[in-house]
């Protein structure tokens, strides 16, 4: 079970049940961009007509931001919305078929990054993590899409 709220006391928060342990992931929709959210989770199990709950996890504070991807001449361009409190952004990538994301860059003072270290025709998935003093980062999961790297026809030497 996941509980989310814009209030650290969870007043007006909402709870979402994840009924299966086979795929314990959930996309929380309807989040406002740039808004701070508080998240906590707990396990539950139902036996007959009774439901048993574990204690709530530690509360995590996250900021929602949106990511965009586009093919450009020299790689894949990753853009995202600015988070006012962010001191830097970490860009993570994984190739199609890989299970783990890897931090490929740390960017300060801008909301764009071009990933030139891509292979022609390969598919990649990205997310951006704004680094804020007391907040865990979160990007829009719906934007964690695979994008095929463009075929590079010509190389320029700047």
Residue, then its C-alpha position, 0 to 999 in steps of 0.5 A: x500500500x502506498x500513501x501520498x500527499x502534499x502534506x507531511x502529516x498526510x492530511x488529504x492524502x490518498x492510499x493506493x493498494x498494490x494487490x500483487x507481490x509479483x509486480x510490486x510497482x505502481x505509477x502514481x498519476x495526477x501529480x503536479x509538476x514541481x510539487x513536493x510530495x510525501x510518500x510512505x509504504x506498508x505491506x498488507x495481507x488479507x486472510x478471509x475477511x480480515x486485513x493485516x498491515x505492517x508499520x508504515x515505512x519512513x516518509x520520503x519527500x520527492x519532487x515531481x518533474x517531467x522529462x522529454x527525449x528527442x533525437x538530434x544530430x549528435x545523439x539523444x537530447x534529454x530535457x526536463x522541467x526546472x526544479x527551483x530548489x535543485x542544485x544539480x541534476x543527475x541523468x540516468x540511462x539504461x539500454x534496452x534489455x539492461x536491468x539497471x540504470x547508470x548515472x551518465x552525467x551531472x548537470x548544473x544550471x541547465x535543463x538539457x543534456x545531449x547524450x552523444x555516447x549512444x550506439x546507432x539504432x540502439x534503444x535507451x531509457x532515461x530518467x533525471x534526478x534533481x538533487x535537492x538538499x532534503x529530497x529524494x528525486x523523482x521524474x515522471x515515470x511515464x516519460x521513462x520511455x525508450x528512444x532509438x538513437x539516430x543513425x549518425x551520417x556525418x561527424x563534425x569536429x568543433 
